[in-house]
């Protein structure tokens, strides 16, 4: 369900002319009310449905929002955005202006449909799919992106045709018939502030942000992975609330051969004196959670992500209202894990031709172009983003050479995408900056944080990332300028010195367990098989893939294909759903199959 949705008449004429009462009732049914119920506003060019607690009405304006705000709301200003994780819609009737905004940290999403007559908006795709009626279809560009690059299309493209999303930090203004988008500024990508940052400054900045995240709560939960980021947030939360006010939650997969972070999480909890609960993720629980994860976050990426939903559910069941996370500390430090790789790529790309190279998950171009000191290749999810950026800049002659010949049509769709082109930027931007910004959108915290927030909302708990609050992000360039020059994994020296007294040495010195983020690979075939059994043999994708393309995708990209099939089944096939489905709601497969 959405927290708010609305319709704005572009011409400025009364909204009844572009949204009939029947259509408005259908939209209203997809908005969840709080204790005060849902309020409907119909005034001039605006119709709006929003919970009473998320509405502010003035003499000549109306404001609706959702998300976490540590302080009272004021009049939104794209040049001076609020602090918090939020999305909002503001109607100024005197100026005949509608403003849609999303926070820079990306914690809350905002979707819209744009037509010549109206802008329909909501912080969930479900009301917008209701607006589409029987014309609910997959966006083929997004399907192409999903098959090759992971579930993170650029330029606001979503999986659903005609539905777009605001990028983190982006705003859209519709005024007197005109349309204006303000691109997000990502200060942590371009360090430009002089001055030397100190560990004490880093600690104060993140401590203050943690205090704003806690706000007036007397108790909080912390998602404690066993790594330095979450340990830092846990330690700073204890400074604000005392050990009795903090409880940590760690998930662990029930797979003996899979890396576990529980021991380090237990060390951190014991050192801080906080309560600690381990959420055991069994194969059956993980598989069973996949459809409701898809429903909550509106993407089908089922691999390890449902585990975070199970953690949020466990915290909510224990009475937690807010769950703090260490997401975003990497951005604050400027230590994007693939930044050294991108730097070497941008510097050396012109020295070696690309003809005949294969862009595999290990990115062998590293061995051909990079010196030995370059960092490991970036995550496979961003390999398509790297290739697309190089193609748009004219470095690669033909993007299709990197993909299966039987799926060239989708490679061409990526090449020709206007949305991708706008995300890559123009030639005045440095190649390094373009590569970094595009990779940020693909694989980093704004998108990941939105998923955690959505999972938390579905579970009944509020995810908040102190490091992704506006004031922290605004200070990132100062820290990034220091840490990018350090030839050390994740450039953690500032953070380690800042929390050395609180965090155990074994946590400070560990390397990140990359596998922990995705879950046991041995479970993936089970997920794919259940999707195929529960979606009538991928029948929902038949309008978008030829038989030959379907065979090629099943051979080369079975997991992304299963994600697409699950999304299609949950959101597009049959009448719109009113609640998160179980496997037994999707087709022939039953819950027993997950045993």
MIRO-882311 format. One record per residue (C-alpha): residue number from 1; chain; x, y, z. Coordinates in steps of 0.5 Angstrom, whole numbers. Layout:
residues N
   seq   mol      c1      c2      c3
   NUM     A       X       Y       Z
...
end
This chain:
residues 595
   seq   mol      c1      c2      c3
     1     A       0       0       0
     2     A       2       7      -1
     3     A       3      13       4
     4     A       0      18      -1
     5     A      -2      19      -8
     6     A      -5      24     -12
     7     A      -7      27     -19
     8     A      -5      34     -21
     9     A      -8      37     -27
    10     A      -2      40     -32
    11     A      -7      45     -35
    12     A      -9      48     -28
    13     A     -16      46     -29
    14     A     -20      43     -24
    15     A     -17      36     -23
    16     A     -24      33     -24
    17     A     -23      34     -32
    18     A     -17      29     -32
    19     A     -19      24     -26
    20     A     -26      21     -26
    21     A     -29      19     -19
    22     A     -28      12     -21
    23     A     -21      13     -22
    24     A     -20      17     -16
    25     A     -24      11     -11
    26     A     -19       6     -14
    27     A     -13      10     -12
    28     A     -16      12      -6
    29     A     -16       4      -4
    30     A      -9       3      -5
    31     A      -7       8       0
    32     A      -6       6       8
    33     A      -9      10      13
    34     A      -6      11      20
    35     A     -10      12      26
    36     A     -13      18      24
    37     A     -15      15      17
    38     A     -14      17      10
    39     A     -16      24       8
    40     A     -18      26       1
    41     A     -16      33      -2
    42     A     -19      36      -8
    43     A     -18      43      -9
    44     A     -17      46     -16
    45     A     -12      42     -20
    46     A     -10      37     -14
    47     A     -13      31     -12
    48     A      -9      28      -6
    49     A     -10      22      -1
    50     A      -6      22       5
    51     A      -6      19      12
    52     A      -8      25      17
    53     A      -2      25      20
    54     A       2      26      14
    55     A      -2      32      11
    56     A      -1      40      12
    57     A      -6      45       9
    58     A      -4      52       9
    59     A      -8      58       6
    60     A      -6      57      -1
    61     A      -2      50      -1
    62     A      -2      43       1
    63     A       4      38       3
    64     A       4      31       4
    65     A      10      27       6
    66     A      12      20       8
    67     A      19      17      12
    68     A      23      19      18
    69     A      24      26      20
    70     A      28      28      26
    71     A      25      35      27
    72     A      18      38      25
    73     A      17      40      17
    74     A      17      46      14
    75     A      16      49       7
    76     A      20      44       2
    77     A      26      48      -2
    78     A      30      44      -7
    79     A      36      48      -5
    80     A      35      47       2
    81     A      32      40       3
    82     A      30      37       9
    83     A      34      32      14
    84     A      31      25      14
    85     A      29      20       9
    86     A      23      22       6
    87     A      19      23       0
    88     A      14      29      -1
    89     A       9      32      -6
    90     A       8      40      -5
    91     A       2      44      -8
    92     A       2      51      -9
    93     A      -4      54     -11
    94     A      -3      61     -12
    95     A       3      59     -16
    96     A       0      53     -20
    97     A       6      49     -18
    98     A       7      42     -16
    99     A      14      40     -13
   100     A      16      33     -12
   101     A      22      31      -8
   102     A      26      25      -5
   103     A      31      26       0
   104     A      39      25      -2
   105     A      40      19       2
   106     A      35      15      -2
   107     A      31      12       4
   108     A      24      14       1
   109     A      22      13      -6
   110     A      17      17     -10
   111     A      14      14     -17
   112     A      10      18     -22
   113     A       6      17     -29
   114     A       7      23     -34
   115     A       1      25     -39
   116     A       0      31     -43
   117     A      -6      32     -38
   118     A      -4      30     -31
   119     A       2      28     -27
   120     A       0      22     -22
   121     A       4      21     -16
   122     A       5      16     -11
   123     A      11      13      -6
   124     A       9       6      -8
   125     A       8       3     -15
   126     A       1       0     -13
   127     A      -3       6     -14
   128     A       0       8     -21
   129     A      -1       1     -23
   130     A      -8       1     -21
   131     A      -9       8     -25
   132     A      -6       4     -31
   133     A     -12      -1     -31
   134     A     -11      -7     -36
   135     A      -5      -3     -39
   136     A       0      -6     -34
   137     A       6      -8     -38
   138     A      13      -9     -37
   139     A      18      -4     -39
   140     A      23      -7     -44
   141     A      28      -3     -43
   142     A      28      -5     -35
   143     A      28     -12     -37
   144     A      34     -11     -41
   145     A      37      -8     -35
   146     A      35     -13     -31
   147     A      38     -19     -35
   148     A      45     -16     -36
   149     A      46     -11     -30
   150     A      42     -13     -24
   151     A      35      -9     -22
   152     A      38      -2     -22
   153     A      36       2     -29
   154     A      38       9     -29
   155     A      35      15     -31
   156     A      28      14     -27
   157     A      26       8     -31
   158     A      22       2     -27
   159     A      20      -5     -29
   160     A      13      -2     -30
   161     A      12       1     -37
   162     A      10       9     -36
   163     A      12       9     -29
   164     A      18      13     -27
   165     A      22      14     -20
   166     A      25      20     -18
   167     A      33      19     -17
   168     A      35      20     -10
   169     A      36      28      -9
   170     A      32      29     -15
   171     A      26      34     -15
   172     A      21      35     -21
   173     A      17      42     -21
   174     A      11      42     -26
   175     A       9      50     -26
   176     A       3      53     -31
   177     A       4      47     -36
   178     A      12      47     -36
   179     A      16      41     -33
   180     A      23      42     -30
   181     A      27      36     -27
   182     A      33      38     -22
   183     A      38      33     -22
   184     A      41      31     -16
   185     A      48      33     -13
   186     A      52      28     -10
   187     A      57      31      -6
   188     A      61      25      -4
   189     A      63      23     -11
   190     A      67      29     -12
   191     A      72      31      -6
   192     A      73      39      -7
   193     A      74      42       0
   194     A      81      43       3
   195     A      83      42      10
   196     A      85      36      13
   197     A      80      31      17
   198     A      81      28      23
   199     A      78      22      27
   200     A      75      27      32
   201     A      71      31      27
   202     A      69      24      24
   203     A      67      21      30
   204     A      63      28      32
   205     A      59      28      25
   206     A      57      21      25
   207     A      55      22      33
   208     A      51      28      32
   209     A      48      24      26
   210     A      46      18      30
   211     A      43      23      35
   212     A      38      26      30
   213     A      37      19      28
   214     A      35      17      35
   215     A      31      23      36
   216     A      26      22      42
   217     A      27      15      42
   218     A      29      12      49
   219     A      31       5      46
   220     A      33       3      39
   221     A      35      -3      35
   222     A      41      -4      31
   223     A      42      -8      25
   224     A      49     -11      27
   225     A      53     -15      22
   226     A      60     -16      25
   227     A      63     -10      21
   228     A      66      -4      23
   229     A      60       1      20
   230     A      55      -2      24
   231     A      59      -3      30
   232     A      61       4      30
   233     A      53       6      29
   234     A      52       1      35
   235     A      58       5      39
   236     A      55      12      38
   237     A      48      10      40
   238     A      50       7      46
   239     A      53      14      48
   240     A      47      17      47
   241     A      42      12      50
   242     A      47       8      55
   243     A      47       0      54
   244     A      41      -1      56
   245     A      37       3      51
   246     A      40      -1      45
   247     A      39      -8      42
   248     A      43     -11      37
   249     A      40     -16      31
   250     A      45     -20      27
   251     A      42     -25      22
   252     A      46     -32      20
   253     A      44     -37      15
   254     A      43     -44      17
   255     A      49     -46      12
   256     A      55     -49      15
   257     A      60     -47       9
   258     A      57     -40       9
   259     A      61     -35      12
   260     A      58     -32      19
   261     A      59     -26      22
   262     A      56     -28      28
   263     A      62     -29      32
   264     A      64     -22      31
   265     A      58     -19      32
   266     A      57     -22      39
   267     A      64     -19      41
   268     A      62     -12      39
   269     A      55     -13      43
   270     A      59     -16      49
   271     A      64     -10      49
   272     A      59      -5      49
   273     A      54      -9      54
   274     A      48      -9      49
   275     A      43     -14      48
   276     A      44     -18      42
   277     A      39     -23      38
   278     A      41     -28      33
   279     A      36     -29      27
   280     A      37     -36      24
   281     A      36     -36      17
   282     A      34     -43      14
   283     A      33     -45       7
   284     A      26     -45       8
   285     A      25     -39      11
   286     A      29     -35       6
   287     A      25     -38       0
   288     A      18     -37       3
   289     A      20     -30       4
   290     A      22     -28      -3
   291     A      15     -27      -5
   292     A      13     -22       0
   293     A      20     -19       0
   294     A      18     -18      -8
   295     A      12     -14      -6
   296     A      15     -10      -1
   297     A      21      -7      -5
   298     A      18      -8     -12
   299     A      23     -12     -14
   300     A      25     -19     -15
   301     A      32     -19     -13
   302     A      31     -25      -8
   303     A      38     -28      -7
   304     A      40     -25       0
   305     A      36     -19       1
   306     A      30     -23       4
   307     A      34     -24      10
   308     A      34     -17      12
   309     A      26     -17      12
   310     A      27     -23      17
   311     A      31     -19      21
   312     A      27     -13      21
   313     A      21     -18      23
   314     A      24     -21      29
   315     A      26     -14      31
   316     A      19     -11      30
   317     A      16     -18      34
   318     A      21     -16      40
   319     A      18      -9      40
   320     A      23      -5      36
   321     A      20       1      33
   322     A      27       4      30
   323     A      32       0      27
   324     A      39       4      26
   325     A      44       1      20
   326     A      51       3      18
   327     A      49       4      11
   328     A      53      10       8
   329     A      59      10      12
   330     A      63       8       6
   331     A      60      14       2
   332     A      62      19       8
   333     A      69      16       8
   334     A      69      17       0
   335     A      71      10       0
   336     A      67       7      -6
   337     A      70       0      -6
   338     A      71       0     -14
   339     A      73       8     -14
   340     A      81       6     -15
   341     A      79       1     -20
   342     A      75       6     -24
   343     A      81      11     -23
   344     A      85       6     -27
   345     A      80       5     -32
   346     A      79      12     -34
   347     A      87      14     -34
   348     A      89       8     -38
   349     A      83       6     -42
   350     A      85       9     -49
   351     A      92       5     -49
   352     A      89      -2     -51
   353     A      83      -3     -56
   354     A      77      -7     -53
   355     A      76     -11     -60
   356     A      74     -19     -58
   357     A      74     -18     -50
   358     A      69     -21     -46
   359     A      66     -17     -40
   360     A      65     -23     -36
   361     A      63     -23     -28
   362     A      71     -22     -27
   363     A      72     -16     -31
   364     A      78     -19     -35
   365     A      80     -12     -38
   366     A      83     -11     -31
   367     A      88     -15     -32
   368     A      89     -12     -39
   369     A      89      -5     -37
   370     A      90      -4     -30
   371     A      97      -4     -26
   372     A      97      -9     -21
   373     A      96      -4     -15
   374     A      89      -3     -18
   375     A      83      -6     -13
   376     A      79     -12     -15
   377     A      74     -11     -20
   378     A      67      -8     -18
   379     A      61     -12     -17
   380     A      58     -16     -23
   381     A      52     -12     -22
   382     A      55      -6     -25
   383     A      59      -9     -30
   384     A      54      -7     -35
   385     A      54       0     -32
   386     A      61       1     -34
   387     A      60      -2     -41
   388     A      54       3     -42
   389     A      58       9     -40
   390     A      64       7     -44
   391     A      60       6     -50
   392     A      56      13     -49
   393     A      63      16     -49
   394     A      65      13     -55
   395     A      70       8     -52
   396     A      67       2     -54
   397     A      64       1     -61
   398     A      59      -4     -60
   399     A      56      -6     -53
   400     A      53     -12     -56
   401     A      59     -16     -57
   402     A      59     -16     -49
   403     A      53     -20     -49
   404     A      50     -27     -51
   405     A      49     -26     -59
   406     A      41     -29     -58
   407     A      40     -23     -53
   408     A      43     -17     -58
   409     A      36     -14     -58
   410     A      36     -12     -51
   411     A      44     -10     -51
   412     A      41      -5     -57
   413     A      36      -3     -52
   414     A      41      -1     -47
   415     A      45       2     -52
   416     A      40       7     -55
   417     A      37       8     -48
   418     A      35      16     -47
   419     A      35      15     -40
   420     A      42      11     -39
   421     A      45      17     -44
   422     A      42      22     -39
   423     A      45      19     -33
   424     A      52      18     -36
   425     A      52      25     -37
   426     A      55      30     -43
   427     A      62      30     -45
   428     A      64      36     -41
   429     A      64      31     -35
   430     A      70      27     -34
   431     A      70      20     -35
   432     A      72      18     -28
   433     A      66      22     -25
   434     A      61      19     -30
   435     A      63      12     -29
   436     A      63      14     -21
   437     A      56      17     -21
   438     A      53      12     -25
   439     A      56       6     -21
   440     A      54      10     -15
   441     A      46       9     -18
   442     A      47       2     -19
   443     A      50      -1     -13
   444     A      51       3      -7
   445     A      47       6      -1
   446     A      41      10      -4
   447     A      38       4      -8
   448     A      40      -1      -2
   449     A      37       4       3
   450     A      31       5       0
   451     A      30      -3       0
   452     A      31      -3       7
   453     A      26       2       9
   454     A      21      -1       5
   455     A      22      -8       8
   456     A      22      -5      15
   457     A      16      -1      13
   458     A      13      -8      11
   459     A      15     -11      18
   460     A      13      -5      22
   461     A      20      -2      24
   462     A      23       4      21
   463     A      30       3      18
   464     A      34       9      19
   465     A      42      10      17
   466     A      45      16      20
   467     A      51      17      15
   468     A      46      18      10
   469     A      42      24      13
   470     A      43      30       9
   471     A      48      34      14
   472     A      53      28      14
   473     A      53      27       6
   474     A      54      34       6
   475     A      60      34       9
   476     A      63      28       5
   477     A      67      31       1
   478     A      72      33       6
   479     A      73      26       9
   480     A      73      23       2
   481     A      79      28       0
   482     A      83      25       5
   483     A      81      18       5
   484     A      82      17      -3
   485     A      89      18      -3
   486     A      90      12       2
   487     A      92       6      -1
   488     A      88       1       4
   489     A      82      -3       3
   490     A      76       2       4
   491     A      81       7       7
   492     A      78       6      14
   493     A      84       9      18
   494     A      80      15      20
   495     A      74      11      22
   496     A      78       6      26
   497     A      82      11      30
   498     A      75      15      31
   499     A      72       8      35
   500     A      78       5      37
   501     A      76       5      44
   502     A      69       2      43
   503     A      70      -3      38
   504     A      74      -9      38
   505     A      81     -10      35
   506     A      79     -16      31
   507     A      73     -12      28
   508     A      77      -6      26
   509     A      82     -10      22
   510     A      77     -15      19
   511     A      76     -15      11
   512     A      69     -15       9
   513     A      65     -21       7
   514     A      63     -20       1
   515     A      59     -26       0
   516     A      55     -25       7
   517     A      51     -19       3
   518     A      48     -24      -2
   519     A      46     -31       1
   520     A      48     -38       0
   521     A      49     -39      -8
   522     A      47     -46      -7
   523     A      40     -44      -5
   524     A      39     -40     -12
   525     A      37     -46     -16
   526     A      32     -47     -11
   527     A      29     -40     -12
   528     A      29     -40     -19
   529     A      26     -47     -20
   530     A      20     -45     -15
   531     A      19     -38     -19
   532     A      19     -43     -26
   533     A      14     -47     -22
   534     A      10     -42     -19
   535     A       9     -37     -25
   536     A       7     -43     -31
   537     A      13     -43     -34
   538     A      15     -36     -34
   539     A       9     -35     -39
   540     A       8     -28     -36
   541     A      15     -26     -40
   542     A      12     -29     -47
   543     A      10     -22     -50
   544     A      17     -19     -49
   545     A      22     -25     -51
   546     A      22     -29     -57
   547     A      23     -37     -56
   548     A      30     -36     -58
   549     A      31     -31     -53
   550     A      28     -34     -47
   551     A      32     -40     -48
   552     A      38     -36     -48
   553     A      36     -32     -42
   554     A      35     -39     -38
   555     A      42     -41     -40
   556     A      46     -35     -39
   557     A      42     -31     -34
   558     A      37     -36     -30
   559     A      37     -32     -24
   560     A      35     -25     -27
   561     A      30     -28     -31
   562     A      27     -31     -25
   563     A      27     -24     -22
   564     A      23     -22     -28
   565     A      18     -27     -28
   566     A      17     -26     -20
   567     A      15     -19     -21
   568     A      11     -20     -27
   569     A       7     -25     -23
   570     A       6     -21     -17
   571     A       4     -14     -20
   572     A       2     -15     -27
   573     A      -1     -22     -28
   574     A      -9     -22     -26
   575     A     -12     -17     -22
   576     A      -8     -12     -17
   577     A      -7     -15     -11
   578     A      -9     -12      -4
   579     A      -3     -16       0
   580     A       3     -19       0
   581     A       3     -26      -3
   582     A       5     -33      -1
   583     A       8     -38      -6
   584     A       1     -41      -6
   585     A      -2     -35      -9
   586     A       2     -35     -15
   587     A       1     -41     -18
   588     A       2     -49     -18
   589     A       7     -49     -13
   590     A       5     -49      -5
   591     A       9     -47       1
   592     A      11     -55       2
   593     A      15     -54      -4
   594     A      20     -49       0
   595     A      21     -55       6
end
